[in-house]
Amino acid sequence: MNHIAIIGLGYVGLPLALQFARRGVKVLGLDIDVKKTEAILAGKSYIKHVSADDISTQVQSGNLYASTDFSKVSDADAIILCVPTPLNHFREPDLSYVLDTGRVLAPYFKQGALIVLESTTYPGTTDGELLEVLEKGSSKKAGVDFHLAFSPEREDPGNPDSKVASIPKVVGGLTPSCLEKAIQLYSMAIDKLVPVSSCRVAEATKLLENIFRSVNIALVNELKIVYGAMGIDIWEVIEAAKTKPFGFMPFYPGPGLGGHCIPIDPFYLTWKAREYGQHTRFIELAGEINTSMPDHVVNVVFKALNAEGKSVKDSRILILGLAYKANVDDDRESPTYQLIEKLEALGAKVAYHDPYVPVIPMTREHAKYAGRKSVESVTDSHDLILISTGHDEYKTHDFSAFGIPLVDTRNAISIKKRPASYYQA
């Protein structure tokens, strides 16, 4: 396989494209967003943790090219789909990006090509809906005229120890021959592969990974509130518990779930399970707890302002952090949006600060905030500061002289740097 195409040049597709290019594979990156393709061709990065020098090097070497012309997949030996799989307004799976991409490439991919879906989805998507779209649009038969596989992405943005090449890659194929082709593809770029018996097992593996995180985060979120009522610091409890060398893995509470995976993926299985007459009560309970955390944070804000003799209405609140996790520029599903919305609905005047997201981008869910800009600096010229994301910049900031309340949802501020009026939420 000398020539591959990767469709979707976001947080998953771009790092994967670069990894293949580094290993000498010719990579065509495709995206409907012309700003992304033009940035790549100019050797520029639009993702904080992706090096512009790396992009420029691979483009200049001839191993990486970007385009919005999907007909170019006709030259590719393998095509990897890294497109979004969000939920719709009814919290149901939205496969439109996957299936629309399949329809677009179906007339063009060549005989014998390998098509791999990496987007997180429910079991049965690859060998069901996607297969149907590809066969109908190409007049080719999966497993005979072309190969089909699923290999879930395992990106961890912001983690310097997380490298595409070293993260084991789960791979499942429609047929043994499809699996063999997928192994051949990924072995060119990834150091360790984990073959499984089917596309559905690979799809289910990704869901298990994210459901595991969602459920355990819900547990510590609930314990945060319970222990807080008892005057016990959940963060101190977790630090003590994680000294146990077996049978425990630390998870940490927060203001809600963010990112494209954990707030969304569990509900893909919940939706699909109903088709089989099954109910995912544990997953749904975890979802209820996690989605209720912004309300808990707002209640702590109430308490902090009341102690100052102020109401939420007309209070000036500065939220620190719009990104969903520390030290990244990814704002997808960030709980900060929920906090802004809830506090402004109560009459607060909310500003935000985030060195990684200086301007709020256009999003489907929060279009009304698009264009709002981060304040330039963190000062106490507000009535309250609320830390929503634990960026390193905030952890090193000294708030001890601030004369306003600070509500910390991430345990980001050390004791010496906390103001007199400090609240954990």
C-alpha positions in Angstrom: 0.0 0.0 0.0 1.9 3.0 -1.3 -0.9 5.5 -1.3 -3.6 6.1 1.3 -6.3 8.7 1.8 -7.5 9.9 5.2 -10.8 11.7 5.3 -11.3 14.1 8.1 -8.3 16.2 9.2 -9.3 17.0 12.8 -7.9 15.9 16.1 -7.8 12.2 14.9 -7.2 12.4 11.2 -4.3 14.9 11.1 -2.0 13.2 13.6 -2.7 9.8 11.9 -1.9 11.3 8.5 1.4 12.7 9.8 2.4 9.3 11.4 1.8 7.5 8.1 3.7 10.2 6.2 6.7 10.0 8.6 6.9 6.3 7.8 7.2 7.1 4.1 3.6 6.4 3.0 2.0 8.8 0.5 -0.9 10.3 2.3 -3.8 12.3 0.8 -5.7 14.2 3.5 -9.2 15.1 2.6 -11.6 17.5 4.3 -14.6 19.6 3.4 -13.1 22.5 5.3 -10.9 24.4 2.8 -9.2 26.3 5.7 -7.7 23.1 7.0 -6.4 21.8 3.6 -5.0 25.2 2.8 -3.3 25.4 6.2 -1.7 22.0 5.6 -0.4 22.9 2.2 1.1 26.0 3.7 2.8 24.0 6.4 0.7 25.5 9.2 -1.0 23.9 12.1 -4.5 24.6 13.4 -4.2 22.1 16.4 -2.1 23.2 19.3 -0.3 19.9 20.0 0.4 19.3 16.3 3.7 20.8 15.1 3.6 23.1 12.1 7.2 22.1 11.4 6.1 18.4 11.3 3.4 19.3 8.8 5.7 21.4 6.7 8.4 18.7 6.6 5.9 16.0 5.4 4.4 18.3 2.8 7.8 19.3 1.4 8.9 15.6 1.3 5.9 14.9 -0.9 4.5 12.3 1.6 1.5 14.6 2.6 -0.9 16.4 0.4 -4.3 17.9 1.3 -7.4 18.5 -0.8 -11.2 19.0 -0.8 -11.6 17.0 -3.9 -12.9 13.6 -2.8 -12.6 12.1 -6.3 -8.9 11.8 -5.7 -9.5 8.7 -3.6 -9.5 6.8 -6.9 -5.7 6.6 -6.6 -5.7 5.3 -3.0 -5.0 1.7 -2.0 -6.6 2.4 1.4 -9.1 5.0 2.7 -9.5 5.8 6.4 -12.6 7.7 7.6 -12.0 9.9 10.6 -15.2 11.9 10.6 -17.5 13.1 13.5 -20.1 10.9 15.0 -22.1 13.3 17.2 -25.5 13.0 18.8 -28.6 14.8 17.4 -30.9 17.1 19.3 -32.8 14.0 20.6 -29.5 12.5 22.0 -29.6 9.8 19.3 -26.6 8.8 17.1 -26.0 11.0 14.1 -24.2 8.9 11.5 -24.8 11.5 8.7 -21.0 12.4 8.5 -20.0 8.7 8.1 -22.8 7.8 5.7 -22.5 11.0 3.6 -18.8 10.4 3.3 -19.4 6.8 2.2 -21.8 8.0 -0.5 -19.3 10.6 -1.8 -16.3 8.2 -2.0 -18.3 5.2 -3.3 -18.3 6.1 -7.0 -14.5 6.7 -6.9 -12.7 4.0 -4.8 -10.9 1.4 -6.9 -11.2 -2.3 -7.1 -9.5 -4.0 -4.2 -9.3 -0.9 -2.0 -9.4 -1.1 1.8 -11.9 1.2 3.6 -11.5 1.6 7.3 -13.8 3.5 9.7 -12.2 5.0 12.8 -15.1 7.1 14.0 -16.6 5.9 17.3 -20.0 4.3 16.8 -22.3 1.5 17.9 -21.6 -2.2 16.9 -23.0 -3.0 13.5 -22.3 0.4 11.8 -19.4 -0.8 9.7 -20.8 -4.1 8.5 -24.3 -2.6 8.4 -25.1 1.0 7.4 -21.7 1.8 6.0 -21.4 -1.4 4.0 -24.8 -0.8 2.5 -23.9 2.7 1.4 -20.6 1.7 -0.1 -22.0 -1.3 -2.0 -24.9 0.6 -3.4 -22.8 3.6 -4.5 -20.0 1.6 -6.0 -21.7 -1.6 -7.4 -18.9 -3.5 -5.6 -19.3 -6.2 -3.0 -17.6 -5.9 0.3 -15.2 -8.7 1.1 -15.0 -9.5 -2.6 -14.4 -6.3 -4.6 -13.1 -4.2 -1.7 -12.0 -4.7 1.9 -13.8 -3.2 4.9 -12.6 -2.8 8.5 -13.0 -0.9 11.7 -10.2 0.4 13.9 -11.1 2.8 16.7 -9.1 5.9 17.3 -7.2 6.2 20.6 -6.2 9.9 20.7 -5.3 11.6 24.0 -4.9 15.3 23.2 -2.7 17.2 25.6 -0.8 14.1 26.9 2.8 14.5 25.8 3.4 10.7 26.4 0.6 9.8 24.0 2.1 9.1 20.6 0.2 7.7 17.6 2.9 5.2 16.8 3.1 3.7 20.3 -0.6 3.4 21.1 -1.8 -0.2 20.4 -4.3 -0.3 17.6 -7.4 -2.5 17.7 -8.4 -3.8 14.3 -11.4 -5.8 13.2 -12.3 -6.8 9.6 -15.4 -7.9 7.8 -13.7 -11.0 6.6 -10.3 -12.7 7.4 -9.0 -11.2 4.2 -10.2 -7.7 5.2 -8.5 -8.1 8.6 -5.3 -9.1 6.9 -5.4 -6.0 4.7 -6.1 -3.8 7.6 -3.2 -5.3 9.5 -1.0 -4.7 6.5 -2.1 -1.0 6.4 -1.6 -0.1 10.1 1.6 -2.1 10.5 3.2 0.5 8.3 2.6 3.2 10.9 1.7 1.7 14.3 4.1 -0.4 16.4 1.6 -2.8 18.0 -1.7 -4.1 16.5 -4.5 -5.9 18.4 -6.5 -7.9 15.9 -10.0 -9.0 16.9 -12.5 -11.3 15.3 -14.9 -8.8 13.7 -15.7 -5.1 13.1 -18.4 -5.3 15.8 -15.9 -6.5 18.4 -13.7 -3.6 17.5 -16.6 -1.1 17.7 -17.6 -2.5 21.1 -14.1 -2.3 22.4 -14.0 1.5 21.8 -17.3 1.9 23.5 -16.2 -0.1 26.5 -13.1 2.0 26.9 -15.1 5.3 27.1 -18.0 3.8 29.1 -15.5 2.7 31.7 -14.2 6.2 32.0 -17.7 7.8 32.1 -18.9 5.4 34.8 -15.9 5.9 37.0 -15.9 9.7 36.6 -19.6 9.6 37.6 -18.7 7.7 40.7 -16.1 10.3 41.9 -18.4 13.1 40.9 -21.1 11.7 43.2 -18.6 11.0 46.0 -17.4 14.6 45.7 -20.8 15.8 46.7 -21.3 13.2 49.4 -17.9 13.6 50.9 -18.2 17.4 50.6 -21.3 17.3 52.7 -19.3 15.4 55.4 -16.5 18.0 55.3 -14.1 15.6 53.5 -11.9 16.6 50.6 -12.5 14.2 47.7 -9.1 15.1 46.2 -7.2 14.2 49.3 -9.2 10.9 49.4 -8.2 10.1 45.8 -4.6 10.9 46.4 -4.5 8.5 49.4 -6.4 5.8 47.6 -4.2 5.7 44.6 -1.2 4.7 46.7 -2.8 1.2 46.7 -0.7 -0.7 44.2 -3.5 -3.0 43.1 -7.3 -3.0 42.6 -7.6 0.8 42.2 -7.3 3.3 39.4 -7.7 7.0 40.1 -10.4 9.1 38.3 -11.0 12.7 39.1 -14.2 14.8 39.4 -15.0 18.0 37.5 -17.7 20.4 36.4 -19.1 17.9 33.8 -17.8 15.9 30.9 -16.2 17.3 27.8 -14.6 16.2 24.6 -16.0 14.3 21.7 -15.9 10.9 23.3 -17.0 10.4 26.9 -20.1 12.7 26.8 -21.3 11.0 23.6 -20.1 7.5 23.0 -21.9 5.7 25.9 -25.2 6.9 24.4 -24.4 5.2 21.1 -24.6 1.8 22.9 -27.6 2.9 25.0 -29.5 3.7 21.8 -28.4 0.5 20.0 -29.1 -1.7 23.0 -32.8 -0.9 22.8 -33.0 -2.6 19.4 -32.1 -5.8 21.2 -34.6 -5.2 24.1 -31.7 -4.3 26.5 -31.5 -1.4 29.0 -28.2 0.1 29.9 -29.2 1.4 33.4 -25.7 1.7 34.7 -24.6 3.8 31.7 -27.7 6.0 31.9 -27.3 6.6 35.6 -23.7 7.7 35.1 -24.8 10.0 32.3 -27.4 11.6 34.7 -24.8 12.2 37.3 -22.2 13.7 35.0 -24.7 15.9 33.2 -25.9 17.2 36.6 -22.5 18.5 37.6 -22.8 22.0 36.1 -25.9 22.5 38.3 -23.8 21.6 41.3 -21.2 24.1 40.3 -23.8 26.8 39.9 -25.1 26.0 43.4 -21.6 26.5 44.8 -21.4 29.8 42.9 -24.6 30.8 44.6 -23.1 30.0 48.0 -19.9 31.9 47.3 -21.7 35.0 46.2 -24.3 34.9 49.0 -21.4 34.9 51.5 -20.3 38.2 50.0 -23.9 39.6 50.2 -24.3 39.4 46.4 -26.8 37.6 44.1 -26.0 35.9 40.9 -28.1 38.4 39.0 -25.9 41.2 37.7 -22.7 39.6 39.2 -19.6 39.8 37.0 -18.2 36.2 36.8 -15.0 35.3 35.1 -14.7 31.6 34.0 -11.2 30.3 33.5 -11.0 27.7 30.8 -13.1 27.0 27.8 -11.3 23.9 26.5 -12.7 20.7 27.8 -9.4 19.5 29.3 -6.1 21.1 30.5 -3.6 22.5 28.0 -5.5 21.7 24.8 -7.4 23.9 22.4 -10.3 21.5 22.0 -13.7 23.0 23.2 -16.0 20.2 21.9 -18.7 19.4 24.5 -16.9 21.5 27.1 -18.9 21.9 30.3 -17.9 25.5 30.3 -20.6 26.2 27.8 -23.2 24.8 30.1 -21.9 26.9 32.9 -22.0 30.1 30.8 -25.5 29.3 29.7 -26.8 28.6 33.2 -25.2 31.5 34.8 -26.3 34.0 32.1 -29.9 32.6 32.4 -29.8 33.6 36.0 -28.7 37.2 35.1 -25.0 37.0 35.6 -22.6 38.8 33.4 -20.1 36.1 32.3 -16.7 36.6 30.7 -14.1 33.9 30.0 -10.4 33.5 29.8 -8.5 30.7 27.9 -5.1 31.1 26.4 -5.8 28.2 24.0 -9.2 29.3 22.8 -8.9 33.1 22.3 -12.1 33.3 20.3 -15.1 31.0 20.6 -15.5 29.1 17.3 -18.7 28.5 15.5 -20.3 25.3 16.8 -23.7 23.6 16.1 -24.6 23.4 19.8 -23.4 26.9 20.9 -23.6 29.1 17.8 -24.8 32.1 19.9 -21.4 32.3 21.6 -19.3 32.3 18.3 -17.0 35.2 18.1 -16.9 36.0 21.8 -13.3 36.7 22.9 -11.3 35.7 25.9 -10.4 38.5 28.3 -6.7 39.4 28.1 -5.7 38.7 31.6 -6.8 37.2 34.9 -7.6 39.9 37.5 -9.9 40.4 40.5 -11.9 43.0 38.7 -14.9 40.7 38.9 -17.3 39.5 41.6 -16.2 35.9 41.3 -13.8 33.7 39.5 -14.7 30.1 38.5 -12.1 27.7 37.3 -13.6 25.2 34.8 -10.4 23.9 33.2 -7.1 23.2 35.0 -4.7 24.8 32.5 -1.1 25.0 33.8 -1.3 28.7 33.5 -4.0 28.8 36.2 -2.1 26.3 38.5 0.9 28.7 38.6 -1.2 31.9 39.0 -1.1 33.4 42.5 -4.6 34.2 43.6 -3.8 34.7 47.3 -4.1 38.5 47.2 -7.5 38.4 45.3 -10.3 39.9 47.4 -13.1 38.0 45.6 -14.3 34.4 45.9 -12.7 31.7 43.7 -14.6 28.5 42.9 -12.3 25.7 41.8 -13.8 22.7 40.0 -10.5 21.1 39.3 -8.5 21.4 42.5 -6.1 23.4 40.4 -5.0 26.0 43.0 -2.5 25.0 45.7 -3.2 26.1 49.3 -0.6 28.8 49.3 -2.0 30.4 46.1 -5.7 30.4 47.1 -7.5 33.5 48.1 -9.2 33.8 51.5 -12.6 33.1 49.9 -12.0 29.7 48.2 -14.5 27.1 47.4 -14.2 23.6 45.8 -17.0 22.5 43.5 
